[in-house]
Amino acid sequence: MILGKKEESHNVVIDHCSLSWAVDENSAAWFPSHDITFQWCIISEALYDSYHPSGYPHSMGLLIGPETYKASIHHNLFAHNADRNPLVGGYSETEIINNVIYNWKWTATSFIHYSGTDPQYGNIIANYYKKGSNTLSDYGITLDDATSPSRFYVHDNIGPTRTSNSQDDWDIVDGGNSLRSNTETFTPSGISTQSAFTIYNSVLDNAGARPYDRDAIDQRIVQNVRYGTGELIDSQNDVGGWPNLENNYRGLTLPSNPHNDNNLDGYTNLEEWIYSFTDDTETIHIGGNMYDGNGGPISGTVSNYQTTGDVITPTGRQLTVLPDVFIFLMHRFVSNGIIKISGSQNNPTSLTSIDGSHGIKLYNGRIHLKNGGSIKIS
């Protein structure tokens, strides 16, 4: 929980965490706090009929409470939480983008005034809502407890009541018609947004702690979502209890000048050293041929290929990319081997992101960087 009781919490990022089995909500931001981000997390199985002091069933996912503003919630998987997927209460500027929400009970995503009359502003964009065995309400978004002068921009969300983007955007919303905005209600943070259909598999493949080395709990949750199985639980014992996990150890050898920024990229040497450890859990390295981050082989000569993971060319191996071939990336392209390019300037071979915002074009053996994209050769 992010609390700002003594002083405002701010500039907090919760990234690639797996949060489950809480008696109240699995996570929350409360009291004065701002510039809060939850991204690429799995927030699942908050306990339903457990030990909550109210004596009533609970099971809540994520609460953005009163006095928390400028919150960004994107690319998370919410599964088997009865409510608050997420819930935003009180004055806020909150963007909810590219999340997958599965098997809520009462409401999925909602805005509500806990106290006061300050307006709420929400941008709710391209989320994917999927019913489960406990779902009672078909609507993905509930605004019937929000009040004027609040405004909400709802766009390209997919769910039981809005199955295609040919429908009206508001078909997925319960209530709040008078609060509808046809443009974003505040300046967005700049998250690269894909369609709800595109991000469904991307979130399932890449959310949570150690997405390429998941424990049995996260594996089960993701399988539940894929196949429409699973249900709300009252206790962790309903699904096998607490796992027995091995201890992991890493030597603490700090970089020199940890608070400096040697490469002037805006991150301290310490931050970059810590981030380097993610390579162990967010990338699969497999010797032999070229593999994507999901373990699928790309061997020898490739044709059109799409991956939601990192692409690795191991040392000593050669990848041949033919003319008019595209490899679509959502993460990194890292080559320790040889890239052989066939093509011409008029007919280039391309590696690009799904949304086209970054990538590289390859022709005549040269590398051309496009829109700030990058390639790491080592």
Buried (B, 14 or more C-beta within 10 A) or exposed (E): EBBBEEEEBEEBEBEBBBBBBBBBBBBBBBBBBBBBBBBBBBBBBBBBBBEBEEEEBBBBBBBBBBBBBBBBBBBBBBBBBBBBBBBBBBBBBBBBBBBBBBBBBBBBBBBBBBEEEBBBBBBBBBBBBBBBEBBEBBBBBBBBBBBEEBBBBBBBBBBBBBEEBEEEBBBBBBBBEEBBBEEBBBEBBEBBBBBBEBBBBBBBBBBBBBBBEBEEBBEBBBEBBEEEEBBBBEEBEBBEEEEEEEEEEEEEEEBEEEEEBEEEEEEBBBBBBBEEEEEEBBBBBEEEBBBBBBEEEBEEEBEEBEBBBBBBBBEEBEBBBEEEBBBBBBBBBBBBBEBEBBBEEEEBBBBBBBBEEBBBBBBEEEEEEBEEBEBEEE
